[in-house]
Amino acid sequence: MPQEDGFSEDQYGSLDLVPDMVCVCGSDGLHDYFNQAWRAYGTAVFASARWREWVLPADRHRVDQALREAMLSGSGCESDLRLVHPVDGARWFLLRARPLPGGADGACRWLHSLTDIDARKRRELTLLRDIRFQAEMLNVSVDCIKLLRPDGTLLQMNRAGCLALNVGEASGFGMEWLHLLPKESHPAGRQALLKARQGENARFLGISQLPGQDLRHWDNMLTPVKNAEGDVEAILCVSRDMTVERASERRIASLMHELTHRSKNMLAVVQALIRRTVPDPQAPFVSVLGQRIAAIVRNQDLLINGQWSGITIETLLASQTAVIGDVNQKRLLLHGVDGLRLLPETAERIGLAIHELTTNAIKYGALSNESGTVTIDWAIQEQGDDERFRLAWQEKGGPPVQAPAVRGFGTAVIERNPRAVRGASVIYRYEPDGVTWTFEAPVSSVLEEGGLG
């Protein structure tokens, strides 16, 4: 056993007790000693100067360069590497090279050790791969995705967010998120951040504009990220570019405005033709017809202003009973579920019926005197496995009423027209206390999907 390197035989023997593979070599690269763990790994060839042939080719150049630089500098080195393994194919090891004190001949010796880090390294690589996949998963999204600290500073942001806010992906982040937004968005953003910090979801609309680019509109959604104790540790902010949608909305609004304008012009022409065609333009039926046309216009206004997406029952009733004037505050009583949105076709049919009922009540019914009342109730009712929408009109306190001998166009608008709604039934009666009218139909025929506005 050579001892000119300063190692005693006992010290060499103690290296056999070390679980790591250890060898001693000279600065000329010749190896003097391999411990038991080294000799037991692989074949006899491994316990020789040729051991680096067992390093995988992908790692070999890096290892050779690290050892050369260590010997030149005399400062030692560390490097991860993979060794061919007779069973596992390849295993990860940590190579450490350290200079030893000079021996009797003054030559420098080196202590090389190989520590098995395969399990740890594979966990690290798996974690890094998962992190990379997660980052790439976020980067393929066109939405701007940001992770904020509760104080509003930026922890992380995907590629789309970096491009939208002109922030470098390698910036390290840490800046105030709100300061990256235009000042116009700060008040709404600050309120949303405060709400998210308190553990609630928040949302606000914002804008951004990079130099030389057009203004962009964003829908920002903030979601608190809580720990096991329920405390907010971070805030996820997802911003979706709504620029195209906003442009479409403006275009649709412009078209709807033009449609409303043309519809009103057409109905005005119809009214003018009626007045010029009939022998007596002052005849009562001319006024009635004009009012019915006006009711159609009001329905159209409501639906077009809502982009033909339906209107709430409250809005429809307010529009079609507006002719009552101040009376409606005291004698028109409305009761029902708030926010129910009617389908456009149903809203048209119900709206015309309500207008006709209102006109009749003012002329002949409960609103023709000083004390009568009209109550309008609506609700969703369970009938077995089905849900039905019910709308009821009831007059009280008016003069006695009786069914007309001949039922004309007004009756058709009140009774037959709403019945055209799929599955609908209409009951229209002249009761001793006043007129009653009840409309019922399946919810699916009356309300928009979701039902509530």
Buried (B, 14 or more C-beta within 10 A) or exposed (E): EEEBBEBEEEEBEEBEEBEBBBBBBBEEEEBBBBBBBBBEBBEEEBBEEEBBEBBEEEBBEEBEEBBEEBBEEEEBBEBBBBBBBEEEEBBBBBBBBBBBEEBEEEEBBBBBBBBBBBEEBEEEEEEEEEEEEEEEEBBEBEBBBBBBBBEBBBEEBBBBBBEBBEBEBEEEBEBEBBEBBEEEBEEBBEEBBEBBBEEEEBBBEBBBEEEEEEEBBBBBBBBBEEEEEEEBEBBBBBBBBBBEEBEEEEEEEEEBEEEBEEBEEEBEEBBEEBBEEEEEEEEEEBEBBBBBBBBBBBBBBBBBBBEEEBBBBBBBBBBBBEBBEEBBEEBBEBEBEEEBBBBBBBBBBBBBBBBBBBBBBBEBBBBBEEEBBBBBBBEBEEEEEEBBBBBBBBBBBBEEBEEEEEEEEBBEBBBBBBBEBEBBEBEBEBEEBBBBBBBBBBBBBBBBEEBEB
